Amino acid sequence: MSPNGSDRSSRRPMRRKLPQVLTAGLILATATGCTYKDFPRLGMPTPVTEEAPRILSLWQGSWAAALATGVLVWGLILWSVIFHRRSRTKVEVPPQTRYNMPIETLYTVVPLIIVSVLFYFTARDETKLLHLDEKPAHTVNVVGYQWSWGFNYIEDVPGSNKGDAKSAKELEAIPDKFRDAFPSNAGGVYDVGTPGQRNPQNGNPGPTLWLPKGEKVRFVLTSRDVIHSFWVVPFLMKQDVIPGHTNAFEVTPNKEGTFMGKCAELCGVDHSRMLFNVKVVSPERYQKHLEDLAKKNQTGYIPAGIEQTSHEKNRETNNL
Protein backbone atom coordinates (compact mmCIF):
# COMPACT_ATOMS: atom_id res chain seq x y z
CA MET A 1 0.00 0.00 0.00
CA SER A 2 1.29 3.44 -0.89
CA PRO A 3 2.26 5.87 1.85
CA ASN A 4 -0.49 8.24 0.75
CA GLY A 5 -3.06 5.49 0.98
CA SER A 6 -1.83 4.63 4.47
CA ASP A 7 -2.19 8.28 5.58
CA ARG A 8 -5.76 8.46 4.26
CA SER A 9 -6.76 5.25 6.03
CA SER A 10 -5.23 6.43 9.33
CA ARG A 11 -7.23 9.65 9.18
CA ARG A 12 -10.58 7.91 8.68
CA PRO A 13 -11.01 6.75 12.32
CA MET A 14 -10.39 10.30 13.50
CA ARG A 15 -13.08 11.59 11.15
CA ARG A 16 -15.51 8.99 12.45
CA LYS A 17 -14.83 10.05 16.06
CA LEU A 18 -15.31 13.76 15.34
CA PRO A 19 -19.17 13.66 15.52
CA GLN A 20 -18.92 11.74 18.81
CA VAL A 21 -16.57 14.33 20.30
CA LEU A 22 -18.81 17.21 19.17
CA THR A 23 -21.88 15.45 20.60
CA ALA A 24 -20.15 14.89 23.95
CA GLY A 25 -19.13 18.56 24.07
CA LEU A 26 -22.69 19.65 23.34
CA ILE A 27 -24.04 17.41 26.12
CA LEU A 28 -21.51 18.80 28.62
CA ALA A 29 -22.41 22.38 27.66
CA THR A 30 -26.17 21.83 27.99
CA ALA A 31 -26.16 19.53 31.03
CA THR A 32 -25.07 22.30 33.39
CA GLY A 33 -28.64 23.56 33.68
CA CYS A 34 -27.62 27.14 32.85
CA THR A 35 -29.87 29.33 30.75
CA TYR A 36 -28.70 31.94 28.29
CA LYS A 37 -29.27 34.56 31.02
CA ASP A 38 -26.75 32.81 33.30
CA PHE A 39 -23.83 32.72 30.86
CA PRO A 40 -22.88 36.43 31.13
CA ARG A 41 -22.28 35.95 34.87
CA LEU A 42 -19.76 33.15 34.12
CA GLY A 43 -20.77 30.95 37.04
CA MET A 44 -21.49 33.72 39.54
CA PRO A 45 -24.91 33.82 41.26
CA THR A 46 -27.31 36.71 40.74
CA PRO A 47 -26.09 39.70 42.84
CA VAL A 48 -28.40 40.82 45.67
CA THR A 49 -26.51 43.87 46.99
CA GLU A 50 -25.62 47.26 45.56
CA GLU A 51 -21.91 46.46 45.88
CA ALA A 52 -21.96 43.02 44.24
CA PRO A 53 -22.16 44.23 40.57
CA ARG A 54 -18.69 45.78 41.00
CA ILE A 55 -17.33 42.34 41.95
CA LEU A 56 -19.19 40.72 39.06
CA SER A 57 -17.75 43.27 36.64
CA LEU A 58 -14.20 42.55 37.87
CA TRP A 59 -14.85 38.81 37.47
CA GLN A 60 -16.15 39.25 33.93
CA GLY A 61 -13.27 41.54 32.99
CA SER A 62 -10.73 39.02 34.28
CA TRP A 63 -12.33 36.30 32.19
CA ALA A 64 -12.36 38.54 29.12
CA ALA A 65 -8.64 39.27 29.55
CA ALA A 66 -7.90 35.56 30.07
CA LEU A 67 -9.93 34.63 26.98
CA ALA A 68 -8.16 37.23 24.83
CA THR A 69 -4.78 35.96 26.02
CA GLY A 70 -5.86 32.37 25.40
CA VAL A 71 -7.05 33.12 21.86
CA LEU A 72 -3.72 34.81 21.09
CA VAL A 73 -1.69 31.90 22.47
CA TRP A 74 -3.87 29.27 20.79
CA GLY A 75 -3.66 31.18 17.52
CA LEU A 76 0.14 31.30 17.66
CA ILE A 77 0.28 27.58 18.44
CA LEU A 78 -2.01 26.68 15.54
CA TRP A 79 -0.12 29.02 13.22
CA SER A 80 3.16 27.31 14.14
CA VAL A 81 1.65 23.85 13.71
CA ILE A 82 0.19 24.64 10.29
CA PHE A 83 2.88 26.78 8.68
CA HIS A 84 5.96 25.31 10.31
CA ARG A 85 5.15 21.63 10.18
CA ARG A 86 7.72 19.20 8.89
CA SER A 87 7.86 18.84 5.13
CA ARG A 88 7.30 15.33 3.70
CA THR A 89 9.96 15.83 1.06
CA LYS A 90 12.61 17.67 3.07
CA VAL A 91 14.13 15.90 6.05
CA GLU A 92 16.97 18.27 6.85
CA VAL A 93 17.08 20.06 10.17
CA PRO A 94 15.49 23.54 9.86
CA PRO A 95 17.48 26.67 10.72
CA GLN A 96 18.07 26.98 14.47
CA THR A 97 17.65 30.34 16.24
CA ARG A 98 19.41 30.75 19.56
CA TYR A 99 17.51 33.86 20.60
CA ASN A 100 15.43 36.69 19.23
CA MET A 101 15.62 39.89 21.24
CA PRO A 102 12.35 41.48 19.99
CA ILE A 103 10.37 38.34 20.78
CA GLU A 104 12.04 37.88 24.19
CA THR A 105 11.31 41.50 25.03
CA LEU A 106 7.71 41.04 23.90
CA TYR A 107 6.98 38.01 26.08
CA THR A 108 8.55 39.79 29.07
CA VAL A 109 6.80 43.15 28.69
CA VAL A 110 3.34 41.89 27.71
CA PRO A 111 2.81 39.76 30.87
CA LEU A 112 3.95 42.70 33.01
CA ILE A 113 1.38 44.93 31.32
CA ILE A 114 -1.38 42.33 31.80
CA VAL A 115 -0.58 41.87 35.50
CA SER A 116 -0.35 45.63 36.06
CA VAL A 117 -3.76 46.25 34.48
CA LEU A 118 -5.38 43.46 36.52
CA PHE A 119 -3.71 44.78 39.68
CA TYR A 120 -5.00 48.31 39.02
CA PHE A 121 -8.64 47.28 38.63
CA THR A 122 -8.44 44.87 41.57
CA ALA A 123 -6.93 47.50 43.88
CA ARG A 124 -9.46 50.10 42.72
CA ASP A 125 -12.46 47.87 43.39
CA GLU A 126 -11.06 46.50 46.65
CA THR A 127 -10.67 50.06 47.97
CA LYS A 128 -14.30 50.81 47.15
CA LEU A 129 -15.62 47.54 48.58
CA LEU A 130 -13.74 47.84 51.88
CA HIS A 131 -14.61 51.50 52.45
CA LEU A 132 -16.44 52.03 55.76
CA ASP A 133 -18.89 54.85 56.34
CA GLU A 134 -18.44 56.96 59.44
CA LYS A 135 -21.91 56.05 60.76
CA PRO A 136 -23.54 53.02 59.10
CA ALA A 137 -27.31 52.63 59.32
CA HIS A 138 -27.02 49.21 60.97
CA THR A 139 -24.24 47.21 62.60
CA VAL A 140 -24.19 43.45 63.11
CA ASN A 141 -21.40 41.72 65.00
CA VAL A 142 -20.99 38.29 63.37
CA VAL A 143 -19.42 35.83 65.82
CA GLY A 144 -17.90 32.65 64.42
CA TYR A 145 -17.33 29.63 66.63
CA GLN A 146 -17.06 25.88 66.25
CA TRP A 147 -19.53 24.94 64.75
CA SER A 148 -22.05 27.70 64.06
CA TRP A 149 -22.67 31.44 64.11
CA GLY A 150 -23.98 34.09 66.48
CA PHE A 151 -25.32 37.53 65.56
CA ASN A 152 -25.23 40.61 67.78
CA TYR A 153 -27.65 43.24 66.44
CA ILE A 154 -26.13 46.44 67.76
CA GLU A 155 -29.33 48.49 67.71
CA ASP A 156 -31.52 50.57 70.00
CA VAL A 157 -34.38 48.07 70.14
CA PRO A 158 -37.60 48.74 72.08
CA GLY A 159 -37.78 46.21 74.88
CA SER A 160 -34.04 45.63 75.11
CA ASN A 161 -31.99 46.70 78.09
CA LYS A 162 -30.90 50.28 77.76
CA GLY A 163 -27.15 50.32 77.69
CA ASP A 164 -24.13 51.52 75.78
CA ALA A 165 -22.70 49.05 73.30
CA LYS A 166 -19.46 51.01 73.31
CA SER A 167 -18.80 49.91 76.88
CA ALA A 168 -20.49 46.50 76.82
CA LYS A 169 -18.24 43.88 78.39
CA GLU A 170 -19.26 41.26 75.82
CA LEU A 171 -17.98 43.47 72.99
CA GLU A 172 -14.59 44.34 74.50
CA ALA A 173 -12.84 42.23 71.85
CA ILE A 174 -13.95 44.73 69.19
CA PRO A 175 -11.46 47.61 68.69
CA ASP A 176 -12.44 51.17 69.58
CA LYS A 177 -12.38 52.29 65.94
CA PHE A 178 -15.45 50.09 65.34
CA ARG A 179 -17.12 50.63 68.70
CA ASP A 180 -17.01 54.39 68.24
CA ALA A 181 -19.45 53.97 65.35
CA PHE A 182 -21.99 52.07 67.46
CA PRO A 183 -25.30 53.93 68.00
CA SER A 184 -26.04 55.49 71.37
CA ASN A 185 -28.13 53.59 73.93
CA ALA A 186 -27.83 50.41 71.87
CA GLY A 187 -28.95 47.76 74.36
CA GLY A 188 -29.09 45.34 71.45
CA VAL A 189 -30.44 41.86 70.84
CA TYR A 190 -28.78 38.68 69.71
CA ASP A 191 -29.36 35.32 68.07
CA VAL A 192 -27.25 32.22 68.61
CA GLY A 193 -27.10 29.32 66.19
CA THR A 194 -26.35 25.62 66.44
CA PRO A 195 -25.38 23.20 63.65
CA GLY A 196 -28.70 21.36 63.96
CA GLN A 197 -30.82 24.50 63.66
CA ARG A 198 -32.96 25.04 60.54
CA ASN A 199 -34.72 27.94 58.87
CA PRO A 200 -38.46 27.45 59.57
CA GLN A 201 -39.51 28.77 56.12
CA ASN A 202 -37.36 26.64 53.81
CA GLY A 203 -35.74 24.04 56.08
CA ASN A 204 -32.19 25.09 55.22
CA PRO A 205 -29.67 24.29 57.97
CA GLY A 206 -28.12 26.87 60.28
CA PRO A 207 -29.27 30.05 62.03
CA THR A 208 -30.82 32.95 60.11
CA LEU A 209 -29.38 36.46 59.94
CA TRP A 210 -32.00 39.13 59.20
CA LEU A 211 -31.14 42.25 57.18
CA PRO A 212 -33.17 45.25 55.98
CA LYS A 213 -33.56 45.87 52.26
CA GLY A 214 -32.17 49.15 50.91
CA GLU A 215 -30.24 50.10 54.07
CA LYS A 216 -26.49 49.82 54.58
CA VAL A 217 -25.30 47.20 57.06
CA ARG A 218 -21.84 46.93 58.56
CA PHE A 219 -20.61 43.46 59.50
CA VAL A 220 -18.04 43.39 62.31
CA LEU A 221 -16.45 39.93 62.20
CA THR A 222 -15.00 38.27 65.32
CA SER A 223 -14.08 34.70 66.25
CA ARG A 224 -14.08 32.80 69.54
CA ASP A 225 -11.66 30.05 68.56
CA VAL A 226 -10.09 29.51 65.11
CA ILE A 227 -10.14 31.23 61.73
CA HIS A 228 -13.51 31.08 59.97
CA SER A 229 -14.75 32.92 56.88
CA PHE A 230 -18.09 34.73 56.52
CA TRP A 231 -19.49 34.10 53.04
CA VAL A 232 -22.97 34.97 51.84
CA VAL A 233 -22.92 33.41 48.37
CA PRO A 234 -25.03 35.97 46.38
CA PHE A 235 -23.17 38.86 48.05
CA LEU A 236 -20.22 37.73 45.84
CA MET A 237 -17.92 38.64 48.72
CA LYS A 238 -16.48 36.95 51.78
CA GLN A 239 -14.08 37.93 54.52
CA ASP A 240 -12.07 36.00 57.10
CA VAL A 241 -13.21 35.84 60.72
CA ILE A 242 -9.93 35.79 62.66
CA PRO A 243 -9.37 35.36 66.41
CA GLY A 244 -7.46 38.33 67.78
CA HIS A 245 -8.15 40.47 64.72
CA THR A 246 -11.38 42.21 63.71
CA ASN A 247 -12.45 42.57 60.08
CA ALA A 248 -15.40 44.58 58.78
CA PHE A 249 -17.20 45.37 55.54
CA GLU A 250 -20.49 46.94 54.49
CA VAL A 251 -23.23 45.99 52.05
CA THR A 252 -26.63 47.33 51.05
CA PRO A 253 -29.06 44.47 50.27
CA ASN A 254 -31.37 45.34 47.37
CA LYS A 255 -33.39 42.16 46.91
CA GLU A 256 -35.72 40.46 49.39
CA GLY A 257 -35.44 36.73 49.93
CA THR A 258 -33.57 34.06 51.88
CA PHE A 259 -30.03 33.32 50.76
CA MET A 260 -27.40 30.74 51.63
CA GLY A 261 -24.31 31.47 53.70
CA LYS A 262 -21.42 29.29 54.82
CA CYS A 263 -17.95 29.23 56.31
CA ALA A 264 -15.40 29.36 53.50
CA GLU A 265 -12.34 28.52 55.63
CA LEU A 266 -11.47 24.96 56.66
CA CYS A 267 -11.90 25.34 60.43
CA GLY A 268 -11.97 21.79 61.75
CA VAL A 269 -13.75 18.47 61.66
CA ASP A 270 -17.30 19.92 61.43
CA HIS A 271 -16.47 22.77 59.07
CA SER A 272 -19.14 21.57 56.62
CA ARG A 273 -21.83 22.15 59.25
CA MET A 274 -21.06 25.87 59.65
CA LEU A 275 -23.99 26.98 57.50
CA PHE A 276 -26.38 29.89 57.95
CA ASN A 277 -29.11 31.79 56.14
CA VAL A 278 -29.54 35.46 55.36
CA LYS A 279 -33.10 36.74 55.18
CA VAL A 280 -33.52 40.16 53.55
CA VAL A 281 -36.84 41.82 54.40
CA SER A 282 -38.38 45.29 54.46
CA PRO A 283 -37.03 47.72 57.10
CA GLU A 284 -40.34 47.48 58.97
CA ARG A 285 -40.20 43.68 59.06
CA TYR A 286 -36.57 43.87 60.17
CA GLN A 287 -37.45 46.09 63.14
CA LYS A 288 -40.31 43.75 64.03
CA HIS A 289 -37.86 40.81 64.09
CA LEU A 290 -35.55 42.67 66.49
CA GLU A 291 -38.50 43.40 68.77
CA ASP A 292 -39.46 39.72 68.64
CA LEU A 293 -35.95 38.79 69.81
CA ALA A 294 -36.32 41.25 72.70
CA LYS A 295 -39.64 39.65 73.66
CA LYS A 296 -37.84 36.28 73.79
CA ASN A 297 -35.43 37.84 76.32
CA GLN A 298 -32.56 37.63 73.83
CA THR A 299 -31.39 41.07 74.88
CA GLY A 300 -27.86 42.34 75.29
CA TYR A 301 -24.98 40.62 73.51
CA ILE A 302 -23.13 37.33 73.35
CA PRO A 303 -19.33 37.46 73.83
CA ALA A 304 -17.72 38.66 70.61
CA GLY A 305 -14.64 36.48 70.89
CA ILE A 306 -10.91 36.75 71.42
CA GLU A 307 -9.62 40.25 72.07
CA GLN A 308 -7.09 41.78 69.74
CA THR A 309 -3.49 41.63 70.85
CA SER A 310 -1.85 44.89 71.84
CA HIS A 311 0.61 44.95 68.93
CA GLU A 312 -2.27 44.48 66.47
CA LYS A 313 -4.20 47.34 68.10
CA ASN A 314 -1.14 49.58 67.83
CA ARG A 315 -0.64 48.71 64.17
CA GLU A 316 -4.22 49.57 63.30
CA THR A 317 -4.11 52.80 65.33
CA ASN A 318 -1.01 53.93 63.43
CA ASN A 319 -2.76 53.25 60.11
CA LEU A 320 -5.81 55.36 60.88
C-alpha positions as CSV (number, residue, x, y, z in Angstrom):
1,M,0.0,0.0,0.0
2,S,1.3,3.4,-0.9
3,P,2.3,5.9,1.8
4,N,-0.5,8.2,0.8
5,G,-3.1,5.5,1.0
6,S,-1.8,4.6,4.5
7,D,-2.2,8.3,5.6
8,R,-5.8,8.5,4.3
9,S,-6.8,5.3,6.0
10,S,-5.2,6.4,9.3
11,R,-7.2,9.6,9.2
12,R,-10.6,7.9,8.7
13,P,-11.0,6.7,12.3
14,M,-10.4,10.3,13.5
15,R,-13.1,11.6,11.1
16,R,-15.5,9.0,12.5
17,K,-14.8,10.1,16.1
18,L,-15.3,13.8,15.3
19,P,-19.2,13.7,15.5
20,Q,-18.9,11.7,18.8
21,V,-16.6,14.3,20.3
22,L,-18.8,17.2,19.2
23,T,-21.9,15.5,20.6
24,A,-20.1,14.9,23.9
25,G,-19.1,18.6,24.1
26,L,-22.7,19.7,23.3
27,I,-24.0,17.4,26.1
28,L,-21.5,18.8,28.6
29,A,-22.4,22.4,27.7
30,T,-26.2,21.8,28.0
31,A,-26.2,19.5,31.0
32,T,-25.1,22.3,33.4
33,G,-28.6,23.6,33.7
34,C,-27.6,27.1,32.9
35,T,-29.9,29.3,30.7
36,Y,-28.7,31.9,28.3
37,K,-29.3,34.6,31.0
38,D,-26.7,32.8,33.3
39,F,-23.8,32.7,30.9
40,P,-22.9,36.4,31.1
41,R,-22.3,35.9,34.9
42,L,-19.8,33.2,34.1
43,G,-20.8,30.9,37.0
44,M,-21.5,33.7,39.5
45,P,-24.9,33.8,41.3
46,T,-27.3,36.7,40.7
47,P,-26.1,39.7,42.8
48,V,-28.4,40.8,45.7
49,T,-26.5,43.9,47.0
50,E,-25.6,47.3,45.6
51,E,-21.9,46.5,45.9
52,A,-22.0,43.0,44.2
53,P,-22.2,44.2,40.6
54,R,-18.7,45.8,41.0
55,I,-17.3,42.3,41.9
56,L,-19.2,40.7,39.1
57,S,-17.7,43.3,36.6
58,L,-14.2,42.5,37.9
59,W,-14.9,38.8,37.5
60,Q,-16.1,39.2,33.9
61,G,-13.3,41.5,33.0
62,S,-10.7,39.0,34.3
63,W,-12.3,36.3,32.2
64,A,-12.4,38.5,29.1
65,A,-8.6,39.3,29.6
66,A,-7.9,35.6,30.1
67,L,-9.9,34.6,27.0
68,A,-8.2,37.2,24.8
69,T,-4.8,36.0,26.0
70,G,-5.9,32.4,25.4
71,V,-7.1,33.1,21.9
72,L,-3.7,34.8,21.1
73,V,-1.7,31.9,22.5
74,W,-3.9,29.3,20.8
75,G,-3.7,31.2,17.5
76,L,0.1,31.3,17.7
77,I,0.3,27.6,18.4
78,L,-2.0,26.7,15.5
79,W,-0.1,29.0,13.2
80,S,3.2,27.3,14.1
81,V,1.6,23.8,13.7
82,I,0.2,24.6,10.3
83,F,2.9,26.8,8.7
84,H,6.0,25.3,10.3
85,R,5.1,21.6,10.2
86,R,7.7,19.2,8.9
87,S,7.9,18.8,5.1
88,R,7.3,15.3,3.7
89,T,10.0,15.8,1.1
90,K,12.6,17.7,3.1
91,V,14.1,15.9,6.0
92,E,17.0,18.3,6.8
93,V,17.1,20.1,10.2
94,P,15.5,23.5,9.9
95,P,17.5,26.7,10.7
96,Q,18.1,27.0,14.5
97,T,17.6,30.3,16.2
98,R,19.4,30.7,19.6
99,Y,17.5,33.9,20.6
100,N,15.4,36.7,19.2
101,M,15.6,39.9,21.2
102,P,12.4,41.5,20.0
103,I,10.4,38.3,20.8
104,E,12.0,37.9,24.2
105,T,11.3,41.5,25.0
106,L,7.7,41.0,23.9
107,Y,7.0,38.0,26.1
108,T,8.5,39.8,29.1
109,V,6.8,43.2,28.7
110,V,3.3,41.9,27.7
111,P,2.8,39.8,30.9
112,L,4.0,42.7,33.0
113,I,1.4,44.9,31.3
114,I,-1.4,42.3,31.8
115,V,-0.6,41.9,35.5
116,S,-0.4,45.6,36.1
117,V,-3.8,46.2,34.5
118,L,-5.4,43.5,36.5
119,F,-3.7,44.8,39.7
120,Y,-5.0,48.3,39.0
121,F,-8.6,47.3,38.6
122,T,-8.4,44.9,41.6
123,A,-6.9,47.5,43.9
124,R,-9.5,50.1,42.7
125,D,-12.5,47.9,43.4
126,E,-11.1,46.5,46.7
127,T,-10.7,50.1,48.0
128,K,-14.3,50.8,47.2
129,L,-15.6,47.5,48.6
130,L,-13.7,47.8,51.9
131,H,-14.6,51.5,52.4
132,L,-16.4,52.0,55.8
133,D,-18.9,54.9,56.3
134,E,-18.4,57.0,59.4
135,K,-21.9,56.0,60.8
136,P,-23.5,53.0,59.1
137,A,-27.3,52.6,59.3
138,H,-27.0,49.2,61.0
139,T,-24.2,47.2,62.6
140,V,-24.2,43.4,63.1
141,N,-21.4,41.7,65.0
142,V,-21.0,38.3,63.4
143,V,-19.4,35.8,65.8
144,G,-17.9,32.7,64.4
145,Y,-17.3,29.6,66.6
146,Q,-17.1,25.9,66.2
147,W,-19.5,24.9,64.8
148,S,-22.0,27.7,64.1
149,W,-22.7,31.4,64.1
150,G,-24.0,34.1,66.5
151,F,-25.3,37.5,65.6
152,N,-25.2,40.6,67.8
153,Y,-27.6,43.2,66.4
154,I,-26.1,46.4,67.8
155,E,-29.3,48.5,67.7
156,D,-31.5,50.6,70.0
157,V,-34.4,48.1,70.1
158,P,-37.6,48.7,72.1
159,G,-37.8,46.2,74.9
160,S,-34.0,45.6,75.1
161,N,-32.0,46.7,78.1
162,K,-30.9,50.3,77.8
163,G,-27.1,50.3,77.7
164,D,-24.1,51.5,75.8
165,A,-22.7,49.0,73.3
166,K,-19.5,51.0,73.3
167,S,-18.8,49.9,76.9
168,A,-20.5,46.5,76.8
169,K,-18.2,43.9,78.4
170,E,-19.3,41.3,75.8
171,L,-18.0,43.5,73.0
172,E,-14.6,44.3,74.5
173,A,-12.8,42.2,71.9
174,I,-13.9,44.7,69.2
175,P,-11.5,47.6,68.7
176,D,-12.4,51.2,69.6
177,K,-12.4,52.3,65.9
178,F,-15.4,50.1,65.3
179,R,-17.1,50.6,68.7
180,D,-17.0,54.4,68.2
181,A,-19.5,54.0,65.3
182,F,-22.0,52.1,67.5
183,P,-25.3,53.9,68.0
184,S,-26.0,55.5,71.4
185,N,-28.1,53.6,73.9
186,A,-27.8,50.4,71.9
187,G,-28.9,47.8,74.4
188,G,-29.1,45.3,71.4
189,V,-30.4,41.9,70.8
190,Y,-28.8,38.7,69.7
191,D,-29.4,35.3,68.1
192,V,-27.2,32.2,68.6
193,G,-27.1,29.3,66.2
194,T,-26.4,25.6,66.4
195,P,-25.4,23.2,63.7
196,G,-28.7,21.4,64.0
197,Q,-30.8,24.5,63.7
198,R,-33.0,25.0,60.5
199,N,-34.7,27.9,58.9
200,P,-38.5,27.5,59.6
201,Q,-39.5,28.8,56.1
202,N,-37.4,26.6,53.8
203,G,-35.7,24.0,56.1
204,N,-32.2,25.1,55.2
205,P,-29.7,24.3,58.0
206,G,-28.1,26.9,60.3
207,P,-29.3,30.0,62.0
208,T,-30.8,33.0,60.1
209,L,-29.4,36.5,59.9
210,W,-32.0,39.1,59.2
211,L,-31.1,42.2,57.2
212,P,-33.2,45.3,56.0
213,K,-33.6,45.9,52.3
214,G,-32.2,49.1,50.9
215,E,-30.2,50.1,54.1
216,K,-26.5,49.8,54.6
217,V,-25.3,47.2,57.1
218,R,-21.8,46.9,58.6
219,F,-20.6,43.5,59.5
220,V,-18.0,43.4,62.3
221,L,-16.5,39.9,62.2
222,T,-15.0,38.3,65.3
223,S,-14.1,34.7,66.2
224,R,-14.1,32.8,69.5
225,D,-11.7,30.1,68.6
226,V,-10.1,29.5,65.1
227,I,-10.1,31.2,61.7
228,H,-13.5,31.1,60.0
229,S,-14.8,32.9,56.9
230,F,-18.1,34.7,56.5
231,W,-19.5,34.1,53.0
232,V,-23.0,35.0,51.8
233,V,-22.9,33.4,48.4
234,P,-25.0,36.0,46.4
235,F,-23.2,38.9,48.0
236,L,-20.2,37.7,45.8
237,M,-17.9,38.6,48.7
238,K,-16.5,37.0,51.8
239,Q,-14.1,37.9,54.5
240,D,-12.1,36.0,57.1
241,V,-13.2,35.8,60.7
242,I,-9.9,35.8,62.7
243,P,-9.4,35.4,66.4
244,G,-7.5,38.3,67.8
245,H,-8.1,40.5,64.7
246,T,-11.4,42.2,63.7
247,N,-12.4,42.6,60.1
248,A,-15.4,44.6,58.8
249,F,-17.2,45.4,55.5
250,E,-20.5,46.9,54.5
251,V,-23.2,46.0,52.1
252,T,-26.6,47.3,51.1
253,P,-29.1,44.5,50.3
254,N,-31.4,45.3,47.4
255,K,-33.4,42.2,46.9
256,E,-35.7,40.5,49.4
257,G,-35.4,36.7,49.9
258,T,-33.6,34.1,51.9
259,F,-30.0,33.3,50.8
260,M,-27.4,30.7,51.6
261,G,-24.3,31.5,53.7
262,K,-21.4,29.3,54.8
263,C,-18.0,29.2,56.3
264,A,-15.4,29.4,53.5
265,E,-12.3,28.5,55.6
266,L,-11.5,25.0,56.7
267,C,-11.9,25.3,60.4
268,G,-12.0,21.8,61.7
269,V,-13.8,18.5,61.7
270,D,-17.3,19.9,61.4
271,H,-16.5,22.8,59.1
272,S,-19.1,21.6,56.6
273,R,-21.8,22.2,59.2
274,M,-21.1,25.9,59.6
275,L,-24.0,27.0,57.5
276,F,-26.4,29.9,57.9
277,N,-29.1,31.8,56.1
278,V,-29.5,35.5,55.4
279,K,-33.1,36.7,55.2
280,V,-33.5,40.2,53.5
281,V,-36.8,41.8,54.4
282,S,-38.4,45.3,54.5
283,P,-37.0,47.7,57.1
284,E,-40.3,47.5,59.0
285,R,-40.2,43.7,59.1
286,Y,-36.6,43.9,60.2
287,Q,-37.4,46.1,63.1
288,K,-40.3,43.8,64.0
289,H,-37.9,40.8,64.1
290,L,-35.6,42.7,66.5
291,E,-38.5,43.4,68.8
292,D,-39.5,39.7,68.6
293,L,-36.0,38.8,69.8
294,A,-36.3,41.2,72.7
295,K,-39.6,39.6,73.7
296,K,-37.8,36.3,73.8
297,N,-35.4,37.8,76.3
298,Q,-32.6,37.6,73.8
299,T,-31.4,41.1,74.9
300,G,-27.9,42.3,75.3
301,Y,-25.0,40.6,73.5
302,I,-23.1,37.3,73.4
303,P,-19.3,37.5,73.8
304,A,-17.7,38.7,70.6
305,G,-14.6,36.5,70.9
306,I,-10.9,36.7,71.4
307,E,-9.6,40.2,72.1
308,Q,-7.1,41.8,69.7
309,T,-3.5,41.6,70.9
310,S,-1.9,44.9,71.8
311,H,0.6,44.9,68.9
312,E,-2.3,44.5,66.5
313,K,-4.2,47.3,68.1
314,N,-1.1,49.6,67.8
315,R,-0.6,48.7,64.2
316,E,-4.2,49.6,63.3
317,T,-4.1,52.8,65.3
318,N,-1.0,53.9,63.4
319,N,-2.8,53.2,60.1
320,L,-5.8,55.4,60.9
